[in-house]
Amino acid sequence: MRERAPAAELVRNAVLRQIYRAGYWVLWARALATHPHGRGVKGLIQNDGAVLFVRHTYGPHEWEFPGGGQQRNEPPHEAIARELREELGIEVSDPQTLGTLNGPNQYANNLVTVFSFVVADRSVQPDPVEIAEVRWCPPSDPPHPLGWYAQEILRRNGESLASS
């Protein structure tokens, strides 16, 4: 059973979630005007026929694969390892690169590298500031609504996921 967080930690997390939400919408509005060039990573985490989906505390309330932005001069494989450690407490190694995607709409200049990992168990420790919910699902029956990146990753890798 999960222990209750102290009141101060709950307040801190609530404040940080609001800051993340505000930051997300500021960056979204900026992207409408400037069409920035960015780099990011996504991780397709697999265990026993299921994949891990996350719903963030900010942005659209859609299910996505975990990941995030790539820092300047950070190689993609290091970025995904950092993001998974920060968001979910998962330590990964030996990523399989599935490919790259350009984002939709105003994010067309964003290049996202997608990695696949197989983990031994489904234990995750979601960061309560960034992650609202996690869910393990078969790739053929994902949660809804599904975000654009997750839809595209599943579409491109559907047959190979069904056979793994």
C-alpha positions as CSV (number, residue, x, y, z in Angstrom):
1,M,0.0,0.0,0.0
2,R,1.2,3.5,-0.8
3,E,2.0,5.8,2.1
4,R,0.3,9.2,2.2
5,A,2.5,12.1,1.3
6,P,2.9,14.9,3.9
7,A,0.6,17.9,3.4
8,A,3.6,20.1,2.4
9,E,4.5,17.7,-0.4
10,L,0.9,17.6,-1.7
11,V,0.8,21.4,-1.8
12,R,4.2,21.5,-3.5
13,N,3.1,19.0,-6.1
14,A,-0.2,20.8,-6.8
15,V,1.7,24.1,-7.3
16,L,4.3,22.5,-9.6
17,R,1.5,20.9,-11.6
18,Q,-0.1,24.3,-12.2
19,I,3.3,25.7,-13.3
20,Y,3.7,22.8,-15.7
21,R,0.2,23.4,-17.1
22,A,0.9,27.1,-17.6
23,G,4.3,26.4,-19.2
24,Y,2.8,23.9,-21.5
25,W,0.2,26.4,-22.8
26,V,2.8,29.2,-23.2
27,L,5.0,26.9,-25.2
28,W,2.0,25.8,-27.3
29,A,1.0,29.4,-28.1
30,R,4.6,30.2,-28.9
31,A,4.7,27.2,-31.3
32,L,1.7,28.6,-33.2
33,A,3.5,31.8,-33.9
34,T,7.1,30.6,-34.4
35,H,7.0,26.9,-35.5
36,P,10.1,26.1,-33.4
37,H,12.7,23.5,-34.2
38,G,12.9,21.0,-31.3
39,R,14.1,17.5,-30.6
40,G,12.4,15.0,-28.4
41,V,12.1,11.3,-27.5
42,K,9.4,8.8,-26.8
43,G,9.7,5.3,-25.3
44,L,7.6,2.3,-26.2
45,I,7.9,0.3,-23.0
46,Q,6.8,-3.3,-23.3
47,N,6.2,-6.1,-20.9
48,D,4.5,-9.4,-21.5
49,G,2.3,-8.3,-24.5
50,A,1.4,-4.9,-23.0
51,V,2.8,-1.4,-23.5
52,L,2.9,1.4,-21.0
53,F,0.8,4.5,-21.7
54,V,1.0,7.7,-19.6
55,R,-1.4,10.7,-19.2
56,H,0.4,13.9,-18.2
57,T,-0.9,16.4,-15.7
58,Y,-0.5,19.2,-18.3
59,G,-1.6,19.6,-21.9
60,P,-4.4,17.7,-23.5
61,H,-5.8,14.8,-21.4
62,E,-4.7,12.3,-23.9
63,W,-2.7,9.1,-23.5
64,E,0.8,9.0,-24.8
65,F,4.0,7.1,-24.6
66,P,6.5,8.5,-22.0
67,G,9.2,10.8,-23.1
68,G,10.0,14.4,-23.4
69,G,12.4,17.0,-24.7
70,Q,16.0,16.5,-25.6
71,Q,18.5,18.9,-24.0
72,R,21.1,20.7,-26.1
73,N,23.9,18.4,-27.1
74,E,22.2,15.4,-25.4
75,P,22.1,12.2,-27.5
76,P,18.6,10.8,-28.0
77,H,19.4,7.5,-26.2
78,E,20.6,9.5,-23.1
79,A,17.5,11.7,-23.3
80,I,15.1,8.8,-23.2
81,A,17.0,7.1,-20.3
82,R,16.8,10.4,-18.4
83,E,13.1,11.0,-19.2
84,L,12.1,7.5,-18.1
85,R,14.1,7.8,-14.9
86,E,12.6,11.2,-14.1
87,E,9.0,10.5,-15.0
88,L,8.6,6.9,-14.1
89,G,11.6,5.7,-12.0
90,I,12.5,3.2,-14.8
91,E,16.1,2.4,-15.5
92,V,16.6,1.2,-19.1
93,S,19.5,0.2,-21.3
94,D,20.0,-1.1,-24.8
95,P,17.3,0.9,-26.5
96,Q,16.1,-0.3,-29.9
97,T,15.5,2.7,-32.1
98,L,12.2,2.4,-34.0
99,G,12.6,5.6,-36.0
100,T,11.8,9.3,-36.0
101,L,8.7,11.3,-36.4
102,N,8.0,14.9,-37.2
103,G,5.3,16.4,-35.0
104,P,1.9,17.4,-36.2
105,N,0.7,20.9,-37.1
106,Q,2.7,23.7,-35.6
107,Y,5.2,21.0,-34.3
108,A,6.1,19.9,-37.8
109,N,9.7,21.1,-37.2
110,N,10.0,18.9,-34.0
111,L,11.9,15.7,-34.6
112,V,11.1,12.9,-32.1
113,T,13.2,9.8,-31.8
114,V,11.2,6.7,-30.8
115,F,12.8,3.9,-28.8
116,S,11.5,0.5,-27.7
117,F,12.4,-1.3,-24.5
118,V,11.3,-4.5,-22.9
119,V,11.2,-4.4,-19.1
120,A,11.2,-7.3,-16.7
121,D,8.2,-6.1,-14.7
122,R,5.5,-3.5,-14.7
123,S,6.7,-1.6,-11.6
124,V,6.8,2.2,-12.1
125,Q,7.0,5.1,-9.8
126,P,5.3,8.0,-11.6
127,D,6.4,11.5,-10.8
128,P,3.2,13.0,-9.2
129,V,4.0,16.4,-10.7
130,E,4.2,15.3,-14.4
131,I,2.3,12.0,-14.6
132,A,-1.4,11.9,-13.8
133,E,-1.9,8.2,-14.6
134,V,-0.2,5.2,-16.1
135,R,-1.8,2.2,-17.7
136,W,-0.5,-1.0,-19.2
137,C,-2.5,-2.1,-22.2
138,P,-2.2,-4.4,-25.2
139,P,-1.2,-2.3,-28.2
140,S,-4.4,-3.5,-30.0
141,D,-6.6,-2.1,-27.2
142,P,-5.0,1.3,-26.1
143,P,-6.7,3.7,-23.7
144,H,-8.7,6.6,-25.2
145,P,-8.3,9.3,-26.1
146,L,-4.9,8.6,-27.6
147,G,-2.5,11.4,-28.5
148,W,-1.1,11.9,-32.0
149,Y,2.4,10.5,-31.3
150,A,1.0,7.3,-29.7
151,Q,-1.4,6.8,-32.6
152,E,1.4,7.3,-35.1
153,I,3.8,5.0,-33.2
154,L,1.2,2.3,-32.9
155,R,0.2,2.6,-36.6
156,R,3.8,2.4,-37.8
157,N,4.7,-0.5,-35.4
158,G,1.4,-2.4,-35.1
159,E,2.4,-5.6,-36.9
160,S,5.7,-5.9,-35.2
161,L,4.1,-5.3,-31.7
162,A,1.4,-7.9,-32.3
163,S,4.1,-10.5,-33.1
164,S,6.3,-9.7,-30.1
